[in-house]
């Protein structure tokens, strides 16, 4: 009887250890049916810029040139700033990256991040975001260590959390900013999301609702020009 119990315990322990070894990989594989998990950044097809004639708008320490001369309605909230151009059918939502006290920024310096992430991914929020955007379920494999698969799971989770169901991800940049543009699957051409970083790793997240009503939607050249115009408040 004791021998049977010992064999049973040994089998149970082996199964638990086996599950623990493969758990991160299985978790990644559970995301393989999410189309967004397979997206990786690509250059925007139109990288041109146009002259913007609108006024500059300042919010969250940044200044952005607008394409329209209409005076916007600006409302500041705890987690965001909204910039509304009612006659142009445009609404910008600037997310405040520090609304959580900088928790998201500080995570990459924690012992957990030190254990999971590569050195380059911990150097800046931009590098961490770039690594997340480039990650797909293909990067996990059963023969890799649990730590390697856990890294893939963490990066992939951050990628899926960054935006709601994008249909495409673009690399974008300007003189002062670099980052990513997300094309919305739910509101194609009418919702554009930007996650941008400056040279000091300050983050600026923008959601642009445009083409509201019968107004025309923004062109990619206009979006490129808005990104190129961004500077710190008080600078040009």
CORMOVEN-V299599 format. One record per helix or strand. SS is the DSSP state (~ for helix, > for strand). FROM is the first residue (numbers start at 1). TO is the last residue. Records with the same first field share a line. If there is no record, write none. Layout:
SS->FROM-TO  FROM-TO
This chain:
~->2-29  35-38  86-88  103-107  111-116  119-122  125-134  137-139  146-162  220-229
>->42-43  56-59  62-65  73-76  80-85  90-95  166-173  177-184  191-198  203-209  231-232
